[in-house]
Amino acid sequence: MLEVVFYRDARRRLSAIDAHGHVELTRRGKDHVCAAVSAILQAAWLGLKEHVGLSLDAFKESGTLSLRWPARSRDDAAVKAIVATAELAVREIARQYPKHVRVSRRTEKAG
């Protein structure tokens, strides 16, 4: 199961994305659903980094991808568009493959 969490801050702005697991519809590295979610999230990372110019708290290894962006950038229209589009796209994949992809929203704890 691939689980993707879209975090919102206390002001309800998207603030982070965490993805963990593998879809496992077929052997690892050949799974089109896992690859699609990975591509969407990596495109969001690239857009935030290269298009918007953000310094991200980011981590990626097999089965894990985490992105967090600074609070000061969360009202930026480009940031909002990139991460909201990623959320929409991943939710659509989860709708099509509910036994393999789970998407949730959580509020980040202040701190």
N, C-alpha and C positions, 0 to 999 in steps of 0.2 A: 504494500500500500504506500502510495506517495501522499504525504500530507503537506499542505501549504497553508501557512498562517499569515494573514495580512493584519499587521498591528496598526492600531490607531492610538494617537496620544490623547491626553485629557481634553484637548480641543476637537477631538474626533477627526483629526487629519491623519492620513496615511503616514506612517512613520518608519515601518520596517517590514521586511518579508523574511520568513524562514521556511525552507523546504527541506524535508527529510524523507528518505526512503526511496524505493524503486517500485515501478508499476508492475513489473514482472509478468507482462502478457506473453513475452517470449524471452529468449536469453538476453542477459545484460549486454548492453551495447548495440542491440538490434531492435530495441523496443521503440516503436514510433510514438507512442503516447508519452512515454518518459522523455523522449527526445524533444517532443513538441513543448512540453512544460519547461524543460531545461532551456530551450532556445528562447522562449518568451521571457523567462526570468533573466537570462544572460543578456538579452537585448535591452531589457529595462536597466540593468547594471551599466551596460555600455552607454545608453542614452543619458543616464544620470551623470556618468563620469565624463563622457566626451562632449555631448551636446550642451548639457547644463554646466559642466565644469565643477561638479561637486567632489569633495573629498569624502569618500564613503568608508564606513566601517563594514567591510565585506570579507566573506570567507567562502571558499568553494573547494570541495573535494568530492569524490564519488559518493553520491547519495545525500549530499548536504550542500545547501546554498543559503547563505544569510546575507541580507543587505539592510543597513540602517543608514539613514541620512540625517543631517543636522536639523534641529528644530527650526533654525532660522530660515531654512529653505523650503519648508513645508507649505507655505502659502504661494510659492512661485508657480505660475500657470504651467510652465513646462514640466516641472516636477510632478504636479498634480495630474497632468495629462499622461505622462509616461507611466506612473505607477497605477493610476486608475485603469488604464488600458490593459496593463499586465494583469490586474485583478479580474477584469471582465473576461479576458482571453482564457485565463486559467480556470475560472468558474465555468466557462462554456465547455472546456475539456472535461471537467469534473462532472458536469451534467450528462455528458455523453458516455462517460466511463465511471459511474458512481461506485462500482466495486473495486476500483483501482486508484482513484484520485479523490482525496477529501480536501476541501477548502474550508477554512474557518476565519472568523474575525475575532480578534481579542484586543482588549484595551491594555496598553502598556502601563505597568506600575510606575508611579512617579518615583523619581530617585535618581 
